[in-house]
Amino acid sequence: MNKDQFWQIIDSINESTAGMDQESHRVRAIDKIAHCSLEEIMDWHLILTEYHNAAYRYDLWAASAALGAHYTDDGFIDFRYWLISRGKEVYMNAMRDPDSLAAVPRKQEQLNFEAFGSVAYNAYEAKLFRVDPHRLEDLFSALNAHTLAPDIKADIQAGLPDRQDIDGDWPAWMLPEWFPNICKARAPKDMKELLSTGNMVYGYVHKKSKRTQYVFQYTPENIASFLGSRPDASAIIVTDTLDRLILRTVGNFIDECPDKLLLEKVKKYLIPIQTGRAEAKPFFCPTQDELAKYCDREHIWF
């Protein structure tokens, strides 16, 4: 089996399961792959592994976070299986530019597909039972004596887009700059969407003797608009959800911001607001009390 046959199988599965859930997709994939020979099933799985490994890139990891997927180590494994399951066009476009994933149509689809990684295992088991029901073997034990032909591996690598990766220690506030289309499409408009971003900060506004705490999505533009729309505050402190300092002001002046790159990004948006050349951008910014009441009502731990 070569890479073209691999993608043809996936595309045909997608055509026959359009609009169906992932379990239906998984069952159809097993049935389709089980029609191949045992050797072809092993090749299919090894080609899947090649593409899965190739997608282990920090820019795709960051994009999965911007999309709202679970971006733990295990979550990113499952995200890459989902990415491959969507077919060659979606996969290759994402490898060229992860922000292209903003245009991939989704309804309530989860951005992880752990079960897709084992469809060849199930297909091999079904095929083997039909070929020789007394043969005790599974896909992974069979793979001990089977490797992908070097020319097939080389062809896969040659067909992958060449793109410079980002640093593995990427800050969450950079996501809107790297993935403007994804982040624009996912800008939160309510409590549920805000919580789903997984990328929030606290804003503490001190005015006279009163302090009000807000919650909003962590972007340099949001921080600038938050500061710029409150010129009468005596002090503003922005922290992450673990209450680690991000930025502090005294009056209208930024007094402290440990991340100097972030500081420059915030100033890019803040200075035009402060000088009257731009207006603070409106964005969803509830108080902490409002968010707490919502979580209590929806039985959400936060």
ZADO-1210 file (C-alpha; in nm, 4 decimals, padded with zeros to 6 digits):
<atoms>
<atom x="00.0000" y="00.0000" z="00.0000" code="MET" pos="1"/>
<atom x="00.1286" y="00.3481" z="-00.0805" code="ASN" pos="2"/>
<atom x="00.0386" y="00.6915" z="00.0535" code="LYS" pos="3"/>
<atom x="-00.2159" y="00.7606" z="-00.2212" code="ASP" pos="4"/>
<atom x="-00.4075" y="00.4416" z="-00.1436" code="GLN" pos="5"/>
<atom x="-00.3927" y="00.5301" z="00.2272" code="PHE" pos="6"/>
<atom x="-00.5574" y="00.8683" z="00.1683" code="TRP" pos="7"/>
<atom x="-00.8074" y="00.7241" z="-00.0792" code="GLN" pos="8"/>
<atom x="-00.9328" y="00.4903" z="00.1922" code="ILE" pos="9"/>
<atom x="-00.9727" y="00.7759" z="00.4389" code="ILE" pos="10"/>
<atom x="-01.1470" y="00.9981" z="00.1860" code="ASP" pos="11"/>
<atom x="-01.3887" y="00.7203" z="00.0929" code="SER" pos="12"/>
<atom x="-01.4662" y="00.6645" z="00.4614" code="ILE" pos="13"/>
<atom x="-01.5394" y="01.0360" z="00.5031" code="ASN" pos="14"/>
<atom x="-01.7701" y="01.0330" z="00.2024" code="GLU" pos="15"/>
<atom x="-01.9705" y="00.7404" z="00.3387" code="SER" pos="16"/>
<atom x="-01.9926" y="00.8794" z="00.6949" code="THR" pos="17"/>
<atom x="-02.0626" y="01.2462" z="00.6191" code="ALA" pos="18"/>
<atom x="-02.2556" y="01.3973" z="00.9085" code="GLY" pos="19"/>
<atom x="-02.2165" y="01.0881" z="01.1262" code="MET" pos="20"/>
<atom x="-02.0537" y="01.0705" z="01.4683" code="ASP" pos="21"/>
<atom x="-01.7047" y="00.9391" z="01.5386" code="GLN" pos="22"/>
<atom x="-01.8257" y="00.5956" z="01.6441" code="GLU" pos="23"/>
<atom x="-01.9962" y="00.5507" z="01.3069" code="SER" pos="24"/>
<atom x="-01.6782" y="00.6734" z="01.1412" code="HIS" pos="25"/>
<atom x="-01.4691" y="00.4242" z="01.3403" code="ARG" pos="26"/>
<atom x="-01.6939" y="00.1286" z="01.2516" code="VAL" pos="27"/>
<atom x="-01.6934" y="00.2208" z="00.8826" code="ARG" pos="28"/>
<atom x="-01.3150" y="00.2607" z="00.8865" code="ALA" pos="29"/>
<atom x="-01.2669" y="-00.0868" z="01.0355" code="ILE" pos="30"/>
<atom x="-01.4963" y="-00.2389" z="00.7755" code="ASP" pos="31"/>
<atom x="-01.3233" y="-00.0580" z="00.4874" code="LYS" pos="32"/>
<atom x="-00.9695" y="-00.1419" z="00.5980" code="ILE" pos="33"/>
<atom x="-01.0630" y="-00.5054" z="00.6708" code="ALA" pos="34"/>
<atom x="-01.1219" y="-00.5523" z="00.2976" code="HIS" pos="35"/>
<atom x="-00.7473" y="-00.5094" z="00.2422" code="CYS" pos="36"/>
<atom x="-00.4948" y="-00.7933" z="00.2744" code="SER" pos="37"/>
<atom x="-00.3185" y="-00.8501" z="00.6063" code="LEU" pos="38"/>
<atom x="00.0001" y="-00.6967" z="00.4625" code="GLU" pos="39"/>
<atom x="-00.1900" y="-00.3940" z="00.3366" code="GLU" pos="40"/>
<atom x="-00.3537" y="-00.3448" z="00.6763" code="ILE" pos="41"/>
<atom x="-00.0107" y="-00.3444" z="00.8377" code="MET" pos="42"/>
<atom x="00.1134" y="-00.0949" z="00.5798" code="ASP" pos="43"/>
<atom x="-00.1938" y="00.1227" z="00.6345" code="TRP" pos="44"/>
<atom x="-00.1192" y="00.1387" z="01.0064" code="HIS" pos="45"/>
<atom x="00.2493" y="00.2162" z="00.9494" code="LEU" pos="46"/>
<atom x="00.1612" y="00.4946" z="00.7053" code="ILE" pos="47"/>
<atom x="-00.0831" y="00.6321" z="00.9624" code="LEU" pos="48"/>
<atom x="00.2023" y="00.6292" z="01.2136" code="THR" pos="49"/>
<atom x="00.4303" y="00.8177" z="00.9720" code="GLU" pos="50"/>
<atom x="00.1758" y="01.0963" z="00.9266" code="TYR" pos="51"/>
<atom x="00.0930" y="01.1000" z="01.2970" code="HIS" pos="52"/>
<atom x="00.4588" y="01.1421" z="01.3880" code="ASN" pos="53"/>
<atom x="00.5094" y="01.4082" z="01.1190" code="ALA" pos="54"/>
<atom x="00.2318" y="01.6170" z="01.2773" code="ALA" pos="55"/>
<atom x="00.4160" y="01.6283" z="01.6095" code="TYR" pos="56"/>
<atom x="00.4920" y="01.9974" z="01.5731" code="ARG" pos="57"/>
<atom x="00.4612" y="02.2735" z="01.8277" code="TYR" pos="58"/>
<atom x="00.2729" y="02.5010" z="01.5886" code="ASP" pos="59"/>
<atom x="00.0044" y="02.2342" z="01.5473" code="LEU" pos="60"/>
<atom x="00.0051" y="02.1806" z="01.9231" code="TRP" pos="61"/>
<atom x="-00.0531" y="02.5535" z="01.9731" code="ALA" pos="62"/>
<atom x="-00.3235" y="02.5507" z="01.7054" code="ALA" pos="63"/>
<atom x="-00.5018" y="02.2688" z="01.8857" code="SER" pos="64"/>
<atom x="-00.5032" y="02.4886" z="02.1958" code="ALA" pos="65"/>
<atom x="-00.6400" y="02.7831" z="01.9968" code="ALA" pos="66"/>
<atom x="-00.9149" y="02.5570" z="01.8639" code="LEU" pos="67"/>
<atom x="-01.0127" y="02.4554" z="02.2161" code="GLY" pos="68"/>
<atom x="-00.8864" y="02.0960" z="02.2009" code="ALA" pos="69"/>
<atom x="-00.7350" y="01.9300" z="02.5053" code="HIS" pos="70"/>
<atom x="-00.3684" y="02.0096" z="02.4590" code="TYR" pos="71"/>
<atom x="-00.2080" y="01.7827" z="02.7156" code="THR" pos="72"/>
<atom x="00.0372" y="01.5241" z="02.5800" code="ASP" pos="73"/>
<atom x="-00.2410" y="01.2667" z="02.5451" code="ASP" pos="74"/>
<atom x="-00.4783" y="01.5277" z="02.4080" code="GLY" pos="75"/>
<atom x="-00.2360" y="01.6208" z="02.1320" code="PHE" pos="76"/>
<atom x="-00.1951" y="01.2542" z="02.0389" code="ILE" pos="77"/>
<atom x="-00.5722" y="01.2283" z="01.9937" code="ASP" pos="78"/>
<atom x="-00.5880" y="01.5624" z="01.8108" code="PHE" pos="79"/>
<atom x="-00.3405" y="01.4364" z="01.5496" code="ARG" pos="80"/>
<atom x="-00.5526" y="01.1258" z="01.4910" code="TYR" pos="81"/>
<atom x="-00.8533" y="01.3542" z="01.4398" code="TRP" pos="82"/>
<atom x="-00.6519" y="01.5655" z="01.1961" code="LEU" pos="83"/>
<atom x="-00.5561" y="01.2634" z="00.9831" code="ILE" pos="84"/>
<atom x="-00.9118" y="01.1285" z="00.9955" code="SER" pos="85"/>
<atom x="-01.0351" y="01.4443" z="00.8209" code="ARG" pos="86"/>
<atom x="-00.8492" y="01.3496" z="00.5025" code="GLY" pos="87"/>
<atom x="-00.5500" y="01.4504" z="00.2938" code="LYS" pos="88"/>
<atom x="-00.6617" y="01.8041" z="00.2051" code="GLU" pos="89"/>
<atom x="-00.7309" y="01.9079" z="00.5644" code="VAL" pos="90"/>
<atom x="-00.4123" y="01.7411" z="00.6894" code="TYR" pos="91"/>
<atom x="-00.1799" y="01.8895" z="00.4268" code="MET" pos="92"/>
<atom x="-00.3336" y="02.2368" z="00.4558" code="ASN" pos="93"/>
<atom x="-00.2813" y="02.2253" z="00.8322" code="ALA" pos="94"/>
<atom x="00.0789" y="02.1148" z="00.7854" code="MET" pos="95"/>
<atom x="00.1339" y="02.4151" z="00.5554" code="ARG" pos="96"/>
<atom x="-00.0572" y="02.6595" z="00.7748" code="ASP" pos="97"/>
<atom x="-00.2292" y="02.5493" z="01.0983" code="PRO" pos="98"/>
<atom x="-00.4538" y="02.8567" z="01.0847" code="ASP" pos="99"/>
<atom x="-00.6298" y="02.6913" z="00.7882" code="SER" pos="100"/>
<atom x="-00.8097" y="02.4727" z="01.0437" code="LEU" pos="101"/>
<atom x="-01.0389" y="02.7697" z="01.1108" code="ALA" pos="102"/>
<atom x="-01.2106" y="02.6927" z="00.7800" code="ALA" pos="103"/>
<atom x="-01.2696" y="02.3222" z="00.8505" code="VAL" pos="104"/>
<atom x="-01.6451" y="02.2792" z="00.9010" code="PRO" pos="105"/>
<atom x="-01.7369" y="02.1337" z="01.2390" code="ARG" pos="106"/>
<atom x="-02.0600" y="02.1062" z="01.4320" code="LYS" pos="107"/>
<atom x="-02.0351" y="01.9500" z="01.7763" code="GLN" pos="108"/>
<atom x="-01.7418" y="01.7376" z="01.6664" code="GLU" pos="109"/>
<atom x="-01.4732" y="01.6698" z="01.9251" code="GLN" pos="110"/>
<atom x="-01.1215" y="01.7653" z="01.8180" code="LEU" pos="111"/>
<atom x="-00.9808" y="01.4336" z="01.9288" code="ASN" pos="112"/>
<atom x="-01.0211" y="01.0864" z="01.7874" code="PHE" pos="113"/>
<atom x="-00.8278" y="00.8406" z="02.0013" code="GLU" pos="114"/>
<atom x="-01.0139" y="00.5404" z="01.8556" code="ALA" pos="115"/>
<atom x="-00.8958" y="00.6242" z="01.5036" code="PHE" pos="116"/>
<atom x="-00.5466" y="00.5190" z="01.6056" code="GLY" pos="117"/>
<atom x="-00.6606" y="00.1594" z="01.6593" code="SER" pos="118"/>
<atom x="-00.8879" y="00.1006" z="01.3579" code="VAL" pos="119"/>
<atom x="-00.6164" y="-00.0988" z="01.1779" code="ALA" pos="120"/>
<atom x="-00.5774" y="-00.3179" z="01.4875" code="TYR" pos="121"/>
<atom x="-00.9493" y="-00.3991" z="01.4823" code="ASN" pos="122"/>
<atom x="-00.9491" y="-00.4453" z="01.1040" code="ALA" pos="123"/>
<atom x="-00.6529" y="-00.6845" z="01.1243" code="TYR" pos="124"/>
<atom x="-00.8329" y="-00.8871" z="01.3901" code="GLU" pos="125"/>
<atom x="-01.1490" y="-00.9095" z="01.1753" code="ALA" pos="126"/>
<atom x="-00.9534" y="-00.9996" z="00.8625" code="LYS" pos="127"/>
<atom x="-00.7428" y="-01.2623" z="01.0376" code="LEU" pos="128"/>
<atom x="-01.0521" y="-01.4325" z="01.1767" code="PHE" pos="129"/>
<atom x="-01.1873" y="-01.4689" z="00.8246" code="ARG" pos="130"/>
<atom x="-00.8533" y="-01.5915" z="00.6845" code="VAL" pos="131"/>
<atom x="-00.7548" y="-01.8278" z="00.9657" code="ASP" pos="132"/>
<atom x="-00.9708" y="-01.8292" z="01.2816" code="PRO" pos="133"/>
<atom x="-00.7185" y="-02.0501" z="01.4617" code="HIS" pos="134"/>
<atom x="-00.4198" y="-01.8195" z="01.4082" code="ARG" pos="135"/>
<atom x="-00.3307" y="-01.6421" z="01.7332" code="LEU" pos="136"/>
<atom x="-00.1851" y="-01.3068" z="01.6353" code="GLU" pos="137"/>
<atom x="-00.2673" y="-00.9386" z="01.6503" code="ASP" pos="138"/>
<atom x="-00.1521" y="-00.6416" z="01.4491" code="LEU" pos="139"/>
<atom x="00.1199" y="-00.5311" z="01.6864" code="PHE" pos="140"/>
<atom x="00.2786" y="-00.8723" z="01.7192" code="SER" pos="141"/>
<atom x="00.2629" y="-00.9098" z="01.3386" code="ALA" pos="142"/>
<atom x="00.4402" y="-00.5757" z="01.2981" code="LEU" pos="143"/>
<atom x="00.7477" y="-00.7202" z="01.4718" code="ASN" pos="144"/>
<atom x="00.8267" y="-00.8914" z="01.1426" code="ALA" pos="145"/>
<atom x="00.6911" y="-00.6239" z="00.9070" code="HIS" pos="146"/>
<atom x="00.8252" y="-00.2803" z="00.8158" code="THR" pos="147"/>
<atom x="00.7230" y="-00.0151" z="00.5694" code="LEU" pos="148"/>
<atom x="00.9215" y="-00.0218" z="00.2456" code="ALA" pos="149"/>
<atom x="01.1920" y="00.2518" z="00.2404" code="PRO" pos="150"/>
<atom x="01.0632" y="00.3996" z="-00.0871" code="ASP" pos="151"/>
<atom x="00.7142" y="00.4402" z="00.0627" code="ILE" pos="152"/>
<atom x="00.8562" y="00.6165" z="00.3697" code="LYS" pos="153"/>
<atom x="01.0675" y="00.8408" z="00.1480" code="ALA" pos="154"/>
<atom x="00.7645" y="00.9247" z="-00.0666" code="ASP" pos="155"/>
<atom x="00.5653" y="01.0207" z="00.2438" code="ILE" pos="156"/>
<atom x="00.8418" y="01.2480" z="00.3723" code="GLN" pos="157"/>
<atom x="00.8910" y="01.4085" z="00.0317" code="ALA" pos="158"/>
<atom x="00.5222" y="01.4993" z="00.0139" code="GLY" pos="159"/>
<atom x="00.5113" y="01.6798" z="00.3483" code="LEU" pos="160"/>
<atom x="00.5036" y="02.0626" z="00.3428" code="PRO" pos="161"/>
<atom x="00.8207" y="02.2303" z="00.4681" code="ASP" pos="162"/>
<atom x="00.7375" y="02.4769" z="00.7446" code="ARG" pos="163"/>
<atom x="00.9456" y="02.6310" z="01.0224" code="GLN" pos="164"/>
<atom x="00.8185" y="02.5207" z="01.3628" code="ASP" pos="165"/>
<atom x="00.7762" y="02.7452" z="01.6658" code="ILE" pos="166"/>
<atom x="00.9463" y="02.7130" z="02.0028" code="ASP" pos="167"/>
<atom x="00.8008" y="02.4469" z="02.2291" code="GLY" pos="168"/>
<atom x="00.7634" y="02.6898" z="02.5187" code="ASP" pos="169"/>
<atom x="00.4994" y="02.9011" z="02.3446" code="TRP" pos="170"/>
<atom x="00.2988" y="03.1568" z="02.5467" code="PRO" pos="171"/>
<atom x="-00.0801" y="03.1432" z="02.5237" code="ALA" pos="172"/>
<atom x="-00.1078" y="03.5151" z="02.4492" code="TRP" pos="173"/>
<atom x="00.0685" y="03.4585" z="02.1150" code="MET" pos="174"/>
<atom x="-00.2130" y="03.2391" z="01.9804" code="LEU" pos="175"/>
<atom x="-00.4144" y="03.5269" z="01.8228" code="PRO" pos="176"/>
<atom x="-00.1051" y="03.6490" z="01.6387" code="GLU" pos="177"/>
<atom x="-00.0152" y="03.3054" z="01.5045" code="TRP" pos="178"/>
<atom x="-00.3721" y="03.1936" z="01.4329" code="PHE" pos="179"/>
<atom x="-00.5831" y="03.5043" z="01.3682" code="PRO" pos="180"/>
<atom x="-00.8566" y="03.3180" z="01.1794" code="ASN" pos="181"/>
<atom x="-00.8948" y="03.0481" z="01.4439" code="ILE" pos="182"/>
<atom x="-00.8993" y="03.2990" z="01.7283" code="CYS" pos="183"/>
<atom x="-01.1367" y="03.5372" z="01.5509" code="LYS" pos="184"/>
<atom x="-01.3805" y="03.2533" z="01.4901" code="ALA" pos="185"/>
<atom x="-01.3537" y="03.1444" z="01.8536" code="ARG" pos="186"/>
<atom x="-01.3605" y="03.4844" z="02.0274" code="ALA" pos="187"/>
<atom x="-01.5847" y="03.4126" z="02.3300" code="PRO" pos="188"/>
<atom x="-01.9272" y="03.5751" z="02.3393" code="LYS" pos="189"/>
<atom x="-02.0626" y="03.4065" z="02.6524" code="ASP" pos="190"/>
<atom x="-01.9554" y="03.2192" z="02.9659" code="MET" pos="191"/>
<atom x="-01.9481" y="02.8782" z="02.8028" code="LYS" pos="192"/>
<atom x="-01.7271" y="02.9953" z="02.5189" code="GLU" pos="193"/>
<atom x="-01.4957" y="03.1817" z="02.7560" code="LEU" pos="194"/>
<atom x="-01.4427" y="02.8712" z="02.9683" code="LEU" pos="195"/>
<atom x="-01.3829" y="02.6604" z="02.6579" code="SER" pos="196"/>
<atom x="-01.0870" y="02.8754" z="02.5503" code="THR" pos="197"/>
<atom x="-00.8704" y="02.7447" z="02.8354" code="GLY" pos="198"/>
<atom x="-00.6876" y="03.0752" z="02.8000" code="ASN" pos="199"/>
<atom x="-00.8092" y="03.3271" z="03.0562" code="MET" pos="200"/>
<atom x="-00.6705" y="03.5962" z="03.2827" code="VAL" pos="201"/>
<atom x="-00.7968" y="03.7864" z="03.5837" code="TYR" pos="202"/>
<atom x="-00.8162" y="04.1650" z="03.5794" code="GLY" pos="203"/>
<atom x="-00.8292" y="04.3439" z="03.9156" code="TYR" pos="204"/>
<atom x="-00.9474" y="04.7051" z="03.8928" code="VAL" pos="205"/>
<atom x="-00.8824" y="04.9303" z="04.1915" code="HIS" pos="206"/>
<atom x="-01.0909" y="05.2467" z="04.2061" code="LYS" pos="207"/>
<atom x="-01.0797" y="05.4479" z="04.5260" code="LYS" pos="208"/>
<atom x="-01.1407" y="05.1887" z="04.8001" code="SER" pos="209"/>
<atom x="-01.3194" y="04.9383" z="04.5762" code="LYS" pos="210"/>
<atom x="-01.1701" y="04.6432" z="04.3895" code="ARG" pos="211"/>
<atom x="-01.3570" y="04.4584" z="04.1118" code="THR" pos="212"/>
<atom x="-01.2288" y="04.1356" z="03.9591" code="GLN" pos="213"/>
<atom x="-01.2922" y="04.0476" z="03.5934" code="TYR" pos="214"/>
<atom x="-01.2184" y="03.7466" z="03.3732" code="VAL" pos="215"/>
<atom x="-01.1358" y="03.7584" z="03.0030" code="PHE" pos="216"/>
<atom x="-00.9494" y="03.5848" z="02.7236" code="GLN" pos="217"/>
<atom x="-00.5725" y="03.6288" z="02.7357" code="TYR" pos="218"/>
<atom x="-00.4608" y="03.8344" z="02.4363" code="THR" pos="219"/>
<atom x="-00.2451" y="04.1499" z="02.4182" code="PRO" pos="220"/>
<atom x="-00.5293" y="04.3396" z="02.2483" code="GLU" pos="221"/>
<atom x="-00.7767" y="04.2416" z="02.5208" code="ASN" pos="222"/>
<atom x="-00.5336" y="04.3512" z="02.7927" code="ILE" pos="223"/>
<atom x="-00.4801" y="04.6849" z="02.6168" code="ALA" pos="224"/>
<atom x="-00.8549" y="04.7414" z="02.5775" code="SER" pos="225"/>
<atom x="-00.9107" y="04.6420" z="02.9401" code="PHE" pos="226"/>
<atom x="-00.6577" y="04.9019" z="03.0561" code="LEU" pos="227"/>
<atom x="-00.7553" y="05.1689" z="02.8037" code="GLY" pos="228"/>
<atom x="-01.1266" y="05.1562" z="02.8844" code="SER" pos="229"/>
<atom x="-01.0623" y="05.2265" z="03.2540" code="ARG" pos="230"/>
<atom x="-00.8647" y="05.5532" z="03.2624" code="PRO" pos="231"/>
<atom x="-01.0032" y="05.6471" z="03.6050" code="ASP" pos="232"/>
<atom x="-00.8672" y="05.3363" z="03.7812" code="ALA" pos="233"/>
<atom x="-00.6075" y="05.4008" z="04.0504" code="SER" pos="234"/>
<atom x="-00.4416" y="05.0687" z="03.9711" code="ALA" pos="235"/>
<atom x="-00.5019" y="04.7623" z="03.7558" code="ILE" pos="236"/>
<atom x="-00.3439" y="04.4213" z="03.8032" code="ILE" pos="237"/>
<atom x="-00.3666" y="04.1416" z="03.5473" code="VAL" pos="238"/>
<atom x="-00.2731" y="03.7881" z="03.6523" code="THR" pos="239"/>
<atom x="-00.3063" y="03.4387" z="03.5139" code="ASP" pos="240"/>
<atom x="-00.5561" y="03.1981" z="03.6684" code="THR" pos="241"/>
<atom x="-00.2905" y="03.0921" z="03.9204" code="LEU" pos="242"/>
<atom x="-00.2612" y="03.4579" z="04.0269" code="ASP" pos="243"/>
<atom x="00.0877" y="03.4994" z="03.8829" code="ARG" pos="244"/>
<atom x="00.1559" y="03.8575" z="03.7817" code="LEU" pos="245"/>
<atom x="00.1226" y="03.9427" z="03.4123" code="ILE" pos="246"/>
<atom x="00.0995" y="04.3209" z="03.4314" code="LEU" pos="247"/>
<atom x="00.0459" y="04.5989" z="03.6849" code="ARG" pos="248"/>
<atom x="-00.0400" y="04.9664" z="03.6388" code="THR" pos="249"/>
<atom x="-00.0266" y="05.2693" z="03.8615" code="VAL" pos="250"/>
<atom x="-00.2957" y="05.4988" z="03.7315" code="GLY" pos="251"/>
<atom x="-00.2660" y="05.4997" z="03.3517" code="ASN" pos="252"/>
<atom x="00.0976" y="05.3926" z="03.3458" code="PHE" pos="253"/>
<atom x="00.2257" y="05.0360" z="03.3213" code="ILE" pos="254"/>
<atom x="00.4440" y="04.9877" z="03.6244" code="ASP" pos="255"/>
<atom x="00.5476" y="04.6237" z="03.5832" code="GLU" pos="256"/>
<atom x="00.5278" y="04.3536" z="03.3154" code="CYS" pos="257"/>
<atom x="00.7798" y="04.0687" z="03.3534" code="PRO" pos="258"/>
<atom x="00.7312" y="03.9490" z="02.9940" code="ASP" pos="259"/>
<atom x="00.8934" y="04.2259" z="02.7874" code="LYS" pos="260"/>
<atom x="00.7736" y="04.0854" z="02.4556" code="LEU" pos="261"/>
<atom x="00.4163" y="04.0860" z="02.5849" code="LEU" pos="262"/>
<atom x="00.4682" y="04.4423" z="02.7096" code="LEU" pos="263"/>
<atom x="00.5587" y="04.5601" z="02.3602" code="GLU" pos="264"/>
<atom x="00.2535" y="04.3862" z="02.2133" code="LYS" pos="265"/>
<atom x="00.0212" y="04.5464" z="02.4716" code="VAL" pos="266"/>
<atom x="00.1722" y="04.8923" z="02.4124" code="LYS" pos="267"/>
<atom x="00.1137" y="04.8521" z="02.0381" code="LYS" pos="268"/>
<atom x="-00.2623" y="04.8508" z="02.1061" code="TYR" pos="269"/>
<atom x="-00.2707" y="05.0611" z="02.4243" code="LEU" pos="270"/>
<atom x="-00.0855" y="05.3752" z="02.3169" code="ILE" pos="271"/>
<atom x="-00.3285" y="05.4594" z="02.0310" code="PRO" pos="272"/>
<atom x="-00.6169" y="05.4206" z="02.2780" code="ILE" pos="273"/>
<atom x="-00.4508" y="05.6459" z="02.5346" code="GLN" pos="274"/>
<atom x="-00.3677" y="05.9114" z="02.2757" code="THR" pos="275"/>
<atom x="-00.7195" y="05.9133" z="02.1317" code="GLY" pos="276"/>
<atom x="-00.6207" y="05.7678" z="01.7934" code="ARG" pos="277"/>
<atom x="-00.8172" y="05.4460" z="01.8543" code="ALA" pos="278"/>
<atom x="-01.0944" y="05.3181" z="02.0752" code="GLU" pos="279"/>
<atom x="-01.0796" y="05.0286" z="02.3182" code="ALA" pos="280"/>
<atom x="-01.2128" y="04.7149" z="02.1521" code="LYS" pos="281"/>
<atom x="-01.5281" y="04.5695" z="02.3110" code="PRO" pos="282"/>
<atom x="-01.4868" y="04.2068" z="02.4202" code="PHE" pos="283"/>
<atom x="-01.6555" y="03.9617" z="02.6554" code="PHE" pos="284"/>
<atom x="-01.5371" y="04.0464" z="03.0061" code="CYS" pos="285"/>
<atom x="-01.7615" y="03.9306" z="03.2938" code="PRO" pos="286"/>
<atom x="-01.6842" y="03.9857" z="03.6587" code="THR" pos="287"/>
<atom x="-01.5523" y="03.6973" z="03.8627" code="GLN" pos="288"/>
<atom x="-01.8791" y="03.6954" z="04.0614" code="ASP" pos="289"/>
<atom x="-02.0817" y="03.6582" z="03.7401" code="GLU" pos="290"/>
<atom x="-01.8615" y="03.3722" z="03.6257" code="LEU" pos="291"/>
<atom x="-01.8832" y="03.2017" z="03.9668" code="ALA" pos="292"/>
<atom x="-02.2640" y="03.2208" z="03.9632" code="LYS" pos="293"/>
<atom x="-02.2717" y="03.0714" z="03.6135" code="TYR" pos="294"/>
<atom x="-02.0443" y="02.7844" z="03.7190" code="CYS" pos="295"/>
<atom x="-02.2578" y="02.7158" z="04.0264" code="ASP" pos="296"/>
<atom x="-02.5733" y="02.7134" z="03.8183" code="ARG" pos="297"/>
<atom x="-02.4233" y="02.4831" z="03.5532" code="GLU" pos="298"/>
<atom x="-02.2420" y="02.2670" z="03.8111" code="HIS" pos="299"/>
<atom x="-01.9047" y="02.3461" z="03.6585" code="ILE" pos="300"/>
<atom x="-01.5913" y="02.3240" z="03.8683" code="TRP" pos="301"/>
<atom x="-01.3704" y="02.6243" z="03.8121" code="PHE" pos="302"/>
</atoms>
